[in-house]
Amino acid sequence: MRQVVLDTETTGLEVTQGHRLIEIGCVEIINRRLTGRHYHVYLNPDREVEAGAMEVHGITDEFLRDKPRFGDVVDEFLEFIRGAELVIHNAAFDIGFINAELQMLGRDLPAVESICRVTDTLAMARQRHPGQRNNLDALCQRYGVDNSHRELHGALLDAEILADVYLALTGGQTALALAGEDGGAQDGGQSGYQIRRLPADRLPLRVIRASAAELAAHEQRLQEIDKASGGATLFRKLETDEIANA
């Protein structure tokens, strides 16, 4: 399963007002593990960056002046994301800008949704945490993802942070530290545990199988429960269902 976590920065908020992409950042996840592969580019938008947008991401017109245009990089960008599941926070915003750039090229290029499945982590978070703040900073705090190095928005940095948030949000590649361990809960005291990503090189867990004596003791205990419950032992039913569905 290949996923690409994507974020963009733009000259302003409204694509309908002619605002353009100025940065694209992507990181790759395969089978719920970050691979280290990424795609990152700054773009010359051929227009000024709004002051309000510049306050958010800190990217200036002067910095972008010698950068490539979207048409210069579109083929390598599409090649990187093609066939992947795109994971994006507030996906409508980023997809809207990317599709607008594709249309402006006049090359009959496919819309992003036709070559990728799109997953919106903002929609996921709102469903899981209704009535709460679900921006990226709030999710980092809620799930114990370190974003202390994030002073300004940046597409690649935000994609890296979102990858950690997504893995925590979807319940994979995480470890729980109960309150009282490592100084207690790190999420403002709301949940009583901290979620931390397990290292990518973590060894597989050792499987310890029951001995013959332990299996015999287990069977004896089940027989006692069977007798006391009139044959209504739930574990027996689960065993029977598992064999039937094998």
C-alpha positions as CSV (number, residue, x, y, z in Angstrom):
1,M,0.0,0.0,0.0
2,R,1.6,3.2,-1.2
3,Q,0.5,6.6,0.3
4,V,1.8,10.1,-0.3
5,V,1.3,12.7,2.3
6,L,1.0,16.1,0.6
7,D,0.9,19.7,1.5
8,T,1.1,23.0,-0.4
9,E,1.7,26.7,0.1
10,T,0.1,29.3,-2.0
11,T,0.2,33.1,-2.8
12,G,-3.2,33.4,-1.1
13,L,-6.3,31.6,0.1
14,E,-8.7,31.8,-2.9
15,V,-7.8,29.9,-6.1
16,T,-10.8,31.6,-7.7
17,Q,-9.0,34.9,-7.3
18,G,-6.1,33.7,-9.3
19,H,-3.8,32.7,-6.5
20,R,-1.2,30.2,-7.3
21,L,1.0,27.4,-5.9
22,I,4.4,28.3,-4.6
23,E,5.5,25.1,-2.8
24,I,4.6,21.4,-2.9
25,G,5.9,19.0,-0.3
26,C,5.3,15.2,-0.3
27,V,6.5,12.3,1.8
28,E,6.0,8.6,0.9
29,I,4.6,5.9,3.2
30,I,4.6,2.2,2.1
31,N,2.8,-0.3,4.3
32,R,2.4,2.3,7.1
33,R,6.2,3.1,7.2
34,L,7.9,6.3,6.1
35,T,10.3,5.3,3.4
36,G,12.5,8.4,3.4
37,R,11.5,9.3,-0.2
38,H,10.0,12.7,-0.7
39,Y,9.2,15.3,-3.4
40,H,9.7,19.0,-2.7
41,V,9.8,22.0,-4.9
42,Y,9.3,25.8,-4.7
43,L,7.5,27.4,-7.6
44,N,7.5,30.8,-9.3
45,P,3.8,31.8,-9.4
46,D,4.2,34.8,-11.8
47,R,2.4,37.0,-9.3
48,E,2.9,38.5,-5.9
49,V,2.5,36.7,-2.7
50,E,-0.2,38.3,-0.5
51,A,1.1,39.8,2.7
52,G,-1.2,37.7,4.8
53,A,0.0,34.5,3.2
54,M,3.6,35.6,3.6
55,E,3.1,36.0,7.3
56,V,2.0,32.3,7.5
57,H,4.7,30.7,5.4
58,G,7.4,33.3,5.2
59,I,8.1,32.8,1.5
60,T,8.9,36.0,-0.3
61,D,8.5,37.1,-3.9
62,E,12.3,37.6,-4.1
63,F,12.9,34.1,-3.0
64,L,10.6,32.7,-5.7
65,R,11.9,34.8,-8.5
66,D,14.4,32.2,-9.8
67,K,12.3,29.1,-9.0
68,P,10.8,26.8,-11.7
69,R,7.3,27.2,-12.9
70,F,4.6,24.5,-12.3
71,G,4.8,23.5,-16.0
72,D,8.5,22.8,-15.6
73,V,8.0,20.2,-12.9
74,V,4.5,18.9,-13.6
75,D,5.6,15.6,-15.2
76,E,7.9,14.6,-12.3
77,F,5.3,15.7,-9.8
78,L,2.5,13.6,-11.4
79,E,4.9,10.7,-11.7
80,F,5.6,10.8,-7.9
81,I,2.0,10.8,-6.9
82,R,0.4,8.7,-9.6
83,G,-1.5,5.6,-8.3
84,A,-0.9,6.5,-4.6
85,E,-3.4,7.3,-2.0
86,L,-2.9,11.0,-1.2
87,V,-3.2,12.0,2.4
88,I,-4.0,15.7,2.8
89,H,-5.2,17.9,5.6
90,N,-8.2,19.9,4.2
91,A,-7.8,18.2,0.9
92,A,-10.2,20.4,-1.0
93,F,-7.9,23.4,-0.7
94,D,-4.7,21.7,-2.0
95,I,-6.5,19.6,-4.7
96,G,-8.3,22.7,-5.9
97,F,-5.0,24.6,-6.4
98,I,-3.2,21.7,-8.0
99,N,-6.1,21.0,-10.4
100,A,-6.2,24.7,-11.3
101,E,-2.5,24.7,-12.2
102,L,-3.0,21.5,-14.3
103,Q,-5.8,23.2,-16.2
104,M,-3.8,26.4,-16.8
105,L,-1.2,24.4,-18.7
106,G,-3.7,23.5,-21.5
107,R,-2.2,20.0,-21.9
108,D,-5.4,18.1,-21.1
109,L,-3.7,16.6,-18.0
110,P,-5.8,14.5,-15.7
111,A,-7.3,15.9,-12.5
112,V,-5.6,14.6,-9.4
113,E,-8.6,12.6,-8.3
114,S,-8.5,10.6,-11.5
115,I,-5.0,9.3,-10.8
116,C,-5.0,9.1,-7.0
117,R,-7.4,8.2,-4.2
118,V,-7.6,11.2,-1.8
119,T,-8.0,10.9,1.9
120,D,-8.8,14.1,3.9
121,T,-7.4,13.9,7.4
122,L,-9.3,17.0,8.5
123,A,-12.6,15.2,7.7
124,M,-11.3,12.1,9.6
125,A,-10.4,14.2,12.6
126,R,-13.7,16.0,12.7
127,Q,-15.5,12.7,12.6
128,R,-13.4,11.3,15.5
129,H,-13.2,14.5,17.5
130,P,-16.5,16.5,16.9
131,G,-16.7,19.9,18.3
132,Q,-12.9,20.2,18.9
133,R,-10.1,22.0,17.2
134,N,-8.7,19.8,14.5
135,N,-6.1,21.9,12.8
136,L,-2.6,20.4,12.5
137,D,-1.2,22.0,15.6
138,A,-4.2,20.8,17.7
139,L,-3.8,17.2,16.4
140,C,-0.1,17.3,17.2
141,Q,-0.9,18.2,20.8
142,R,-3.7,15.6,21.0
143,Y,-1.6,12.8,19.6
144,G,1.8,13.7,21.1
145,V,3.5,14.5,17.8
146,D,6.4,16.8,18.2
147,N,6.0,20.0,16.1
148,S,8.1,22.3,18.3
149,H,10.4,23.0,15.3
150,R,7.4,24.4,13.3
151,E,7.6,28.2,13.5
152,L,6.2,28.9,10.1
153,H,4.2,26.7,7.7
154,G,6.2,24.9,5.1
155,A,4.9,22.3,2.6
156,L,7.5,19.6,3.2
157,L,7.7,20.1,7.0
158,D,3.9,20.1,7.3
159,A,3.7,16.9,5.2
160,E,6.3,15.2,7.5
161,I,4.3,16.3,10.6
162,L,1.0,15.2,9.0
163,A,2.4,11.8,8.2
164,D,3.1,11.3,11.9
165,V,-0.4,12.6,12.8
166,Y,-2.0,10.3,10.2
167,L,-0.3,7.2,11.5
168,A,-1.4,8.1,15.0
169,L,-4.9,9.1,13.9
170,T,-5.4,5.8,12.2
171,G,-4.0,3.7,15.0
172,G,-0.8,2.3,13.4
173,Q,2.9,2.4,14.2
174,T,2.3,3.8,17.6
175,A,3.1,3.0,21.2
176,L,1.2,4.1,24.4
177,A,2.9,5.4,27.5
178,L,0.4,5.3,30.4
179,A,0.1,8.3,32.7
180,G,2.9,8.2,35.2
181,E,5.4,7.0,32.7
182,D,7.9,9.4,31.1
183,G,6.6,12.2,33.3
184,G,2.9,11.5,32.7
185,A,0.5,12.4,30.0
186,Q,1.7,14.8,27.3
187,D,-1.6,15.8,25.7
188,G,-2.8,18.4,28.2
189,G,-4.1,15.8,30.6
190,Q,-7.2,14.9,28.4
191,S,-6.5,11.3,27.6
192,G,-4.0,10.1,30.2
193,Y,-1.6,8.6,27.6
194,Q,1.0,9.7,25.1
195,I,1.2,8.3,21.6
196,R,4.7,7.8,20.2
197,R,5.8,6.4,16.9
198,L,7.8,3.2,17.0
199,P,11.2,3.4,15.3
200,A,11.2,2.1,11.7
201,D,14.0,-0.4,12.5
202,R,12.1,-1.9,15.5
203,L,12.6,-5.7,15.6
204,P,9.5,-7.9,15.2
205,L,7.9,-9.0,18.5
206,R,8.9,-12.4,19.8
207,V,6.1,-15.0,19.7
208,I,6.1,-17.2,22.9
209,R,3.8,-20.2,22.5
210,A,2.1,-22.0,25.3
211,S,3.7,-25.2,26.6
212,A,1.9,-28.6,26.7
213,A,1.3,-28.2,30.4
214,E,-0.1,-24.7,30.0
215,L,-2.4,-25.9,27.2
216,A,-3.6,-28.8,29.4
217,A,-4.3,-26.4,32.3
218,H,-6.2,-24.1,29.9
219,E,-8.3,-27.0,28.7
220,Q,-9.1,-28.1,32.3
221,R,-10.2,-24.6,33.1
222,L,-12.5,-24.4,30.1
223,Q,-14.1,-27.7,31.1
224,E,-14.8,-26.3,34.6
225,I,-16.4,-23.2,33.0
226,D,-18.4,-25.4,30.6
227,K,-19.8,-27.4,33.5
228,A,-20.7,-24.3,35.6
229,S,-22.3,-22.5,32.6
230,G,-24.1,-25.4,31.1
231,G,-22.0,-25.5,28.0
232,A,-22.2,-21.7,27.3
233,T,-18.5,-20.9,27.4
234,L,-17.9,-18.0,25.0
235,F,-14.3,-19.0,24.3
236,R,-15.6,-22.4,23.0
237,K,-18.0,-20.6,20.6
238,L,-15.2,-18.3,19.3
239,E,-13.0,-21.4,18.7
240,T,-15.9,-23.1,16.8
241,D,-16.6,-20.0,14.7
242,E,-12.9,-19.6,13.9
243,I,-12.6,-23.2,12.6
244,A,-15.8,-22.8,10.6
245,N,-14.5,-19.6,8.9
246,A,-11.0,-20.9,8.3
